[in-house]
């Protein structure tokens, strides 16, 4: 390793070090090679989503993904090692994008209001990004058959989504918005199932345009049923904020 004039050089990396200090370092600058690597990874993951959406997991080989992304047949193997690793990376990408969107759109909403928005977000995401949704549902179905190795990762995804719904329901209960006899776990299962079922039907029919309206229906159906009478009256009077304008999911 070579040290001179505030730079440390070694293993092809350079990091600036404050003059006279061997401990204070600025954040490393990402070089063009690293940027190209990240961009090629993104393109391969997008290609994987497209191929899985069109042909299922069995019709999306690593070689085909490399070619679809505009690279060599062997690059996906170099980056991901195995097809299972690549498929799990696709799920990671879809999950991370969705949860960032949830955090951004929920904002300072709480309780039933947050739950209603959370339902809209998931169903509108399918409406606005059907290719990703189709690929994800292929992965879910194939985890029960042709790619059983994916089952643990899909189980984690479902658990995360249910935990997210449960958090808003528990918050609503703590705020006194729910009737005391509401079964939280039953409603988590029912809401999650309703979202998935309606979205799958829309994808199969090839028409996802009404998923925004369907999201409003699902939110009202469950929340009105669970609300304390006083909260329901406040909602009817406008005391509980409702969304006034539809949003489209951010791509």
N, C-alpha and C positions, 0 to 999 in steps of 0.2 A: 504494500500500500504506500502511496506517495502523498505527502502533505506539503503544500506550498501556497503562500499568498491567500490563505483562507479557503482553499479547496481541498477536499479529500477525494482522491481518485482510486478506484479499485473495482474489479469485476465489471468494468464497462460503465460504471455509474459515477456521477459527480454530484456532490452535495455541497452547497455553500455553508461555510462555518464562520460565525462572527469572528472578526479579527481578534486575536489574542485569546480565543476561547476554544477549547477542544470539545465542549459539551453542547453549546447552543447551536442547533441546526435548523435551517429553514426547511419547509416542506420540499421534498424532492420534486423536480420538474419532470413531468411525463414527457418522454422523448417521442419523436415521430414513429419509432418502431413500436412503442407501446400503444400509441394511438391507432396505428394500423392494425395491431393485434385485436384491440377492443372492437374496432369497426368490423373486422372480419368475423369475429365471434357473433356480433349482433346480426350480421347478414346471414350467417349460417343458421342462427336460431330462427330468424324470420323465414328462411327457406324451409326449415324443418316444420314450422307451423303451417306453411302453405302446402307442403307435400302431405303432411298428416291429415290436414283438412280435406284434401282431395282423395287420398288413397288409404287413409288409416296408417297405423304404425307399421304394418307389414309392407306397405308400399312406399316406405320412406327409409331407404337404406342410407348408410353413412356416405357411400359414394355418390348417390343421387343428390343428397343434400349439398355436398361440396360443389357439384356441377350446377345445381339450381342457384346456389349463392354466387356463382361466377368464379369459383376457385377449382383447385384440383380435386380429384376423387379421394386423395389421401389426407387432405387437410383436416377434415372432421376427426379422423382417427388420431392425428397428431395432437389436436386440441382437447378432445373429450375422452379419448381412449376407447370407450365402448359405447354402443348404441344406448344402453341403459343410462349411462352418465349424461348423454346428450338429451334424452327424453326427460330426465329429472331436471336438467337445466332449463328446458322449455317450460316445465311446470313452475320452477323457481321464478322465471321471468314473468310469466302470467300472474302469479301470485303477488310478486313484489309490486308490479304495476297497479294491480287492483287495490292493494292495501294502501298504497300512496294516494290513490284517488279517494279512497274512503276517508283517510285522514284529512285530506284537503277539503272535501265537500262537507263532511260532518261539522268541521269548525267548532263553534261553541254550542252546538245543539246538544241537548241532553234528553234522556228518558225516551218517551214515546215519539217525540219529534225526531230524535236521532235515529230511532229504529225505523221510522217511516222513510227517512232519507236513505238509510242503509239498504232498504229493500229496493228503492228506486235505482240506486247506484248499480246494484248487481244486474238488474234486469235491463237497464239502459246500456250497460256495458255490452251485453249480448246483442242488443239492437245496433249499437254503433260499431262494434268490432266482431261481427259474426264469424270471421275466419278464425280468430283466436278461440272463440267459444266452441266452434265445431271441432277444432283440434283438441281442445281440452276434454270435450265429451268423448272423443275417440279414445283419448288416453285413459279416461275413467272406465269406459267399457272394456277396453283391451286389458286393463289391469285385472279384470275378473276372468280373463280367458287366455289370450295369446301371449300376454306379457305379465304373468303373475308377479314378477320381481318388482313391478311398479306399485303393487298394492300398498306397501307401507307408506310410500310417498303420497299416494292419493288419500290414504287414511289421514295423514297429517294435514293435508290441504283441507279436507272436510272438517276436521277437528278445529282448525284455525277459523274457518268461516262460521262454524257453530259457536265457538267461543266468542266471536265478535258479536253475533246476534244476542247471545246470552248476556253479555256485558251490558247492553242497552236495556234489556228486560230487567235485569237486577237493579240497574240504576233507576228505572221507572218505578220499580217496587219501593225502593228506598225513598223516592220522592213522593210516594203516596199516590201515584197515578194509576196503579193497578188494583183490581179487586183482590181481596185476600185469598179467594179460592182459586186464583189463576195458577195453573201448573206450568212453571217456567220451562222445564225440560220438554214437556209435551208440546208447548208452543214453539220452542226452538226447532224441534223435529218437523212440526207442521209447516212453519214458515219456510224453512230450508227446502222441504219437499215441494211446497207449492211453487217456489221460485224455480227450482230445477225442472219440475214437470212442465210448467208453462213455457219456459225457455226452450226445452227440448222440442216440444210440439211446434213452436214457432220456427225453429231451425229445420225441422223435418219438412214442414210445409213450404219452407223457402221464403216466408214472409215474416220479418221481425219488426215491421213498422209499428205495430200496435203494442209493443212491449212496454212503452212508456205509460200508456193508458192502463195496461194490465197491472203495472207496478202500483199505480194509484189505487186500483181496485183491491189488490192484495193487502196493501198497507192499511186501507180503511177497514177492510173485512176483519183483519186480526186485531188491530188496535181498538176499534170501536167495541169489539167483543170483550176485550180484556180490561178496558178502562173502568175506573170507579165512576159511578153516576155523576158525581160533582165535576170530575175532570171532563167527562163527555159533554156536560152542559157548558163548561167553559170553552171547550173546543167549538161547540155549536155557536156560541156567542162571539167567537173569534179570539178568545183568551189564550188558546193554545195555537201557536203560530203554525200556519200551513204554508206550503210552498206555492207561490203565486205564479211563477213562470217556469216552464219546463226547461231542464238543462240537458245538454247532450254530453255524454261521457267524453273526457279528453283522450285523444288517441295517444 
